[in-house]
Amino acid sequence: MNCPVCGAEMEKGFIQAGQRMAWVKKKHKISLLPKKGELILGNNVLLGLCIDAYICKTCRKIVIDYSGADYEEG
């Protein structure tokens, strides 16, 4: 995959988190239910989270592919 910012080749890997990961419009405490327009990318207290991602080490950007992840929209 090529970086959408600089065009360099990106390296495939994963984003890992301990219990919960969310995309939010404004910083706040992550709640059990996402607010309107927000996205909980996973919620696994026992196993943690692992989501496919690509990293560009040239411009230091990461692209996350959450198509295979369990997610919940607000």
mmCIF file of the C-alpha atoms, coordinates in Angstrom:
data_MODEL
# 
_entry.id   MODEL 
# 
loop_
_atom_site.group_PDB 
_atom_site.id 
_atom_site.type_symbol 
_atom_site.label_atom_id 
_atom_site.label_alt_id 
_atom_site.label_comp_id 
_atom_site.label_asym_id 
_atom_site.label_entity_id 
_atom_site.label_seq_id 
_atom_site.pdbx_PDB_ins_code 
_atom_site.Cartn_x 
_atom_site.Cartn_y 
_atom_site.Cartn_z 
_atom_site.occupancy 
_atom_site.B_iso_or_equiv 
_atom_site.pdbx_formal_charge 
_atom_site.auth_seq_id 
_atom_site.auth_comp_id 
_atom_site.auth_asym_id 
_atom_site.auth_atom_id 
_atom_site.pdbx_PDB_model_num 
ATOM 1  C CA . MET A 1 1  ? 0.000   0.000   0.000  1.00 0.00 ? 1  MET A CA 1 
ATOM 2  C CA . ASN A 1 2  ? 1.261   3.476   -0.818 1.00 0.00 ? 2  ASN A CA 1 
ATOM 3  C CA . CYS A 1 3  ? 0.967   6.320   1.670  1.00 0.00 ? 3  CYS A CA 1 
ATOM 4  C CA . PRO A 1 4  ? -1.931  8.665   0.801  1.00 0.00 ? 4  PRO A CA 1 
ATOM 5  C CA . VAL A 1 5  ? 0.130   11.638  2.064  1.00 0.00 ? 5  VAL A CA 1 
ATOM 6  C CA . CYS A 1 6  ? 3.602   11.234  0.516  1.00 0.00 ? 6  CYS A CA 1 
ATOM 7  C CA . GLY A 1 7  ? 3.230   8.217   -1.812 1.00 0.00 ? 7  GLY A CA 1 
ATOM 8  C CA . ALA A 1 8  ? 5.967   6.103   -0.164 1.00 0.00 ? 8  ALA A CA 1 
ATOM 9  C CA . GLU A 1 9  ? 5.514   2.359   0.326  1.00 0.00 ? 9  GLU A CA 1 
ATOM 10 C CA . MET A 1 10 ? 3.807   1.566   3.657  1.00 0.00 ? 10 MET A CA 1 
ATOM 11 C CA . GLU A 1 11 ? 4.640   -1.376  5.916  1.00 0.00 ? 11 GLU A CA 1 
ATOM 12 C CA . LYS A 1 12 ? 1.771   -3.630  7.066  1.00 0.00 ? 12 LYS A CA 1 
ATOM 13 C CA . GLY A 1 13 ? 1.417   -4.263  10.796 1.00 0.00 ? 13 GLY A CA 1 
ATOM 14 C CA . PHE A 1 14 ? -1.076  -3.909  13.615 1.00 0.00 ? 14 PHE A CA 1 
ATOM 15 C CA . ILE A 1 15 ? -2.302  -1.412  16.191 1.00 0.00 ? 15 ILE A CA 1 
ATOM 16 C CA . GLN A 1 16 ? -2.672  -3.087  19.574 1.00 0.00 ? 16 GLN A CA 1 
ATOM 17 C CA . ALA A 1 17 ? -4.429  -1.760  22.661 1.00 0.00 ? 17 ALA A CA 1 
ATOM 18 C CA . GLY A 1 18 ? -5.134  -3.072  26.128 1.00 0.00 ? 18 GLY A CA 1 
ATOM 19 C CA . GLN A 1 19 ? -8.919  -3.019  26.435 1.00 0.00 ? 19 GLN A CA 1 
ATOM 20 C CA . ARG A 1 20 ? -10.701 -0.477  24.282 1.00 0.00 ? 20 ARG A CA 1 
ATOM 21 C CA . MET A 1 21 ? -9.998  1.785   21.320 1.00 0.00 ? 21 MET A CA 1 
ATOM 22 C CA . ALA A 1 22 ? -12.219 4.536   19.910 1.00 0.00 ? 22 ALA A CA 1 
ATOM 23 C CA . TRP A 1 23 ? -12.274 7.235   17.244 1.00 0.00 ? 23 TRP A CA 1 
ATOM 24 C CA . VAL A 1 24 ? -13.789 10.418  18.681 1.00 0.00 ? 24 VAL A CA 1 
ATOM 25 C CA . LYS A 1 25 ? -14.307 13.964  17.464 1.00 0.00 ? 25 LYS A CA 1 
ATOM 26 C CA . LYS A 1 26 ? -13.219 15.545  20.774 1.00 0.00 ? 26 LYS A CA 1 
ATOM 27 C CA . LYS A 1 27 ? -11.119 14.108  23.609 1.00 0.00 ? 27 LYS A CA 1 
ATOM 28 C CA . HIS A 1 28 ? -13.138 12.736  26.520 1.00 0.00 ? 28 HIS A CA 1 
ATOM 29 C CA . LYS A 1 29 ? -13.347 9.632   28.712 1.00 0.00 ? 29 LYS A CA 1 
ATOM 30 C CA . ILE A 1 30 ? -14.267 6.567   26.684 1.00 0.00 ? 30 ILE A CA 1 
ATOM 31 C CA . SER A 1 31 ? -17.712 5.439   27.800 1.00 0.00 ? 31 SER A CA 1 
ATOM 32 C CA . LEU A 1 32 ? -19.537 2.149   27.318 1.00 0.00 ? 32 LEU A CA 1 
ATOM 33 C CA . LEU A 1 33 ? -21.635 3.652   24.537 1.00 0.00 ? 33 LEU A CA 1 
ATOM 34 C CA . PRO A 1 34 ? -20.212 5.788   21.738 1.00 0.00 ? 34 PRO A CA 1 
ATOM 35 C CA . LYS A 1 35 ? -21.647 9.256   21.261 1.00 0.00 ? 35 LYS A CA 1 
ATOM 36 C CA . LYS A 1 36 ? -23.225 10.256  17.943 1.00 0.00 ? 36 LYS A CA 1 
ATOM 37 C CA . GLY A 1 37 ? -20.625 10.182  15.168 1.00 0.00 ? 37 GLY A CA 1 
ATOM 38 C CA . GLU A 1 38 ? -18.068 8.232   17.242 1.00 0.00 ? 38 GLU A CA 1 
ATOM 39 C CA . LEU A 1 39 ? -16.729 4.739   16.642 1.00 0.00 ? 39 LEU A CA 1 
ATOM 40 C CA . ILE A 1 40 ? -15.644 2.121   19.181 1.00 0.00 ? 40 ILE A CA 1 
ATOM 41 C CA . LEU A 1 41 ? -13.084 0.012   17.287 1.00 0.00 ? 41 LEU A CA 1 
ATOM 42 C CA . GLY A 1 42 ? -13.125 -2.869  19.735 1.00 0.00 ? 42 GLY A CA 1 
ATOM 43 C CA . ASN A 1 43 ? -13.841 -3.834  23.303 1.00 0.00 ? 43 ASN A CA 1 
ATOM 44 C CA . ASN A 1 44 ? -12.131 -6.932  24.682 1.00 0.00 ? 44 ASN A CA 1 
ATOM 45 C CA . VAL A 1 45 ? -11.146 -6.767  28.335 1.00 0.00 ? 45 VAL A CA 1 
ATOM 46 C CA . LEU A 1 46 ? -9.550  -10.241 28.386 1.00 0.00 ? 46 LEU A CA 1 
ATOM 47 C CA . LEU A 1 47 ? -7.644  -10.405 25.096 1.00 0.00 ? 47 LEU A CA 1 
ATOM 48 C CA . GLY A 1 48 ? -7.010  -6.771  24.189 1.00 0.00 ? 48 GLY A CA 1 
ATOM 49 C CA . LEU A 1 49 ? -7.340  -5.420  20.650 1.00 0.00 ? 49 LEU A CA 1 
ATOM 50 C CA . CYS A 1 50 ? -5.405  -5.946  17.452 1.00 0.00 ? 50 CYS A CA 1 
ATOM 51 C CA . ILE A 1 51 ? -6.389  -4.046  14.277 1.00 0.00 ? 51 ILE A CA 1 
ATOM 52 C CA . ASP A 1 52 ? -4.650  -4.153  10.868 1.00 0.00 ? 52 ASP A CA 1 
ATOM 53 C CA . ALA A 1 53 ? -2.673  -0.995  10.119 1.00 0.00 ? 53 ALA A CA 1 
ATOM 54 C CA . TYR A 1 54 ? -0.086  0.362   7.684  1.00 0.00 ? 54 TYR A CA 1 
ATOM 55 C CA . ILE A 1 55 ? 2.765   2.664   8.725  1.00 0.00 ? 55 ILE A CA 1 
ATOM 56 C CA . CYS A 1 56 ? 4.654   5.199   6.615  1.00 0.00 ? 56 CYS A CA 1 
ATOM 57 C CA . LYS A 1 57 ? 8.054   5.699   8.189  1.00 0.00 ? 57 LYS A CA 1 
ATOM 58 C CA . THR A 1 58 ? 8.786   8.529   5.716  1.00 0.00 ? 58 THR A CA 1 
ATOM 59 C CA . CYS A 1 59 ? 6.072   10.975  6.818  1.00 0.00 ? 59 CYS A CA 1 
ATOM 60 C CA . ARG A 1 60 ? 5.120   9.197   10.076 1.00 0.00 ? 60 ARG A CA 1 
ATOM 61 C CA . LYS A 1 61 ? 1.472   8.473   9.287  1.00 0.00 ? 61 LYS A CA 1 
ATOM 62 C CA . ILE A 1 62 ? -0.550  5.354   10.124 1.00 0.00 ? 62 ILE A CA 1 
ATOM 63 C CA . VAL A 1 63 ? -3.578  4.113   8.174  1.00 0.00 ? 63 VAL A CA 1 
ATOM 64 C CA . ILE A 1 64 ? -5.889  1.806   10.141 1.00 0.00 ? 64 ILE A CA 1 
ATOM 65 C CA . ASP A 1 65 ? -8.028  -0.807  8.364  1.00 0.00 ? 65 ASP A CA 1 
ATOM 66 C CA . TYR A 1 66 ? -10.920 -1.637  10.688 1.00 0.00 ? 66 TYR A CA 1 
ATOM 67 C CA . SER A 1 67 ? -12.928 -3.591  8.084  1.00 0.00 ? 67 SER A CA 1 
ATOM 68 C CA . GLY A 1 68 ? -12.238 -6.857  9.943  1.00 0.00 ? 68 GLY A CA 1 
ATOM 69 C CA . ALA A 1 69 ? -12.716 -5.427  13.440 1.00 0.00 ? 69 ALA A CA 1 
ATOM 70 C CA . ASP A 1 70 ? -15.751 -5.600  15.686 1.00 0.00 ? 70 ASP A CA 1 
ATOM 71 C CA . TYR A 1 71 ? -16.951 -2.029  15.990 1.00 0.00 ? 71 TYR A CA 1 
ATOM 72 C CA . GLU A 1 72 ? -19.892 -0.064  17.291 1.00 0.00 ? 72 GLU A CA 1 
ATOM 73 C CA . GLU A 1 73 ? -21.071 3.261   15.897 1.00 0.00 ? 73 GLU A CA 1 
ATOM 74 C CA . GLY A 1 74 ? -22.742 5.974   17.899 1.00 0.00 ? 74 GLY A CA 1 
# 
